Amino acid sequence: MRQSWSDDRLDDLNKRVDDGFARVDGQFARVDAQFARLDSKIDAAAAELRQEMQMGFHQVNSRFNAMQQTMIRIGGGLIGVLIAAGAGLIATQL
């Protein structure tokens, strides 16, 4: 069997192995490029989602602020009415 493995056959085998690894390297480069494109798409989608969420939170915060102001005004008005009613009650007692 050793006699059938000449230098030419070993050189041919070596070249075929090198060519195979070169093809695999090329395929890995294409896969890496696809992952890079996918990664950039995911980053863009995440940034868009983050912006939409921030806008939504801003709207919710604005609504809470408006509700708080309304509650303060109503509370202040009720306190004023109670003071006026109390003063009127005291005035009638005197």
C-alpha positions, 0 to 999 in steps of 0.5 A: 500500500505504501508504494501506491501513495506516491508524492504526486498522490500525496500532493493531490490529496493535500491540495484537495484538503486545502481546497476543501478548507478554503470552501469552508472558510468562504461559507463561514464568511457568508454566514458571518455576513448574514449574521452581521446583517441580521444583527443590524436589523435587530438593532434597528428594530430594538431602537424603534421599539425603544422609541415607541415605548418612550413615547407611550410612557410619556403619554401615560405620564402626561395623563397621570399628571393631568389627573393629579392636577384635577384631583388637587383642584377638586380637593382644594375646591372641596376644602374651600366649600367645607371651610365656607360651610363651617364658617356659615354654621359657626355664624348661625350659632353665634 
